[in-house]
């Protein structure tokens, strides 16, 4: 069986409003469940792909701060 996690996540959220997406992210972070990591990765991929070079540099700075 060939399942596209990216496709599933995108299809699952494509008609969601801002609050639904925010709630999903916040609950995933709060629960700290490993199962939510692929979905968060898809969200991050979308952010990265739609960010300017300056925004990407800021994202990297935020990640580095979080790792310290």
N, C-alpha and C positions, 0 to 999 in steps of 0.2 A: 504494500500500500504506500503510495507516494503522497505525503501531506506537505503542503507549503505553509509553514508557520507564518511567514510574512503575509501571504495571501489571506490566511485565516484571520490574523489580527487586523489587517486592513479592512477586510470585509465586515468583521465583527464591529468595528468602530466607525465605519464610514458615515453612518447617519447619526452618530452621537453628537450631543451638544457639548459645549465647553464644560459645563458642570459635571456631566457624566464622565468625560475624559479625565478631568481633574480628580473626581472621586475615585476612579479606577487607579490612577497613579498613586494617590495618597493611601488608599487601602493596601495596595501592593507594597508600598514602603513600610507601612505600619505592621503588616503581617510578617514581613521578612520571609515569605515563602519562596523557596527555590523555584517553584513552578511558574512564578510570575516573571522570572528573569528573561525568558525569551520575548515576552510581550514588551517589557521595558526596553529590551534591545531593539525591537522594531520601532518603538517610539523614538529612541535615540537616533536610530538610522534616519528617520524622517526629519528630525531636527537638524542633524548634521548635513543632510543633502539639501536642505532648504535654508542654510545659513551662509552668510557672507564670510569672507576670509577673516574679517575682524571679529565676527561673532564666533567663529570656530576657535580663534585664539582665546577669546573669553571663556569658552567652554573648556578648553584645555586648562586654563588657569583655575577654573572652578574644580575641575577633577583633581588637579595637583593639590589644591588646598584641602580637599576632602581626603586625600591619601596621607596627609601629614598628621 
